[in-house]
Amino acid sequence: MVEERLYIVTYDIANDRRWRRIFKLMHGYGRWLQLSVFQCRLTARRRAEMAMRLEAAMNMKDDHVLILDLGVADAVDPRVESLGRPFESVKRTATVI
């Protein structure tokens, strides 16, 4: 089985049009947590693909993306304090095609 790692991806995009493009792109890789924050459970291949697509969509001089690697997804139990709405970490689920 392919190892997945848990990532937090957060971004600061200077242009609204690029921000919307990156927001839509990120929906394909993880779960939206807050305005510019996603939690992603990815294989190394999917993580590299995501980074490549982000680089293509952003302006490297004006925009900023952080990809935080929290470790092996099955071994990570994020300790998150959530004020307001409850926080739920990404769970591994089977998809039948």
Secondary structure, DSSP 8 states (H G I E B T S, - for coil): ----EEEEEEEE-SSHHHHHHHHHHHHTTSEEEETTEEEEEE-HHHHHHHHHHHHHHS-TTT-EEEEEEEEEGGG-------SSS------------
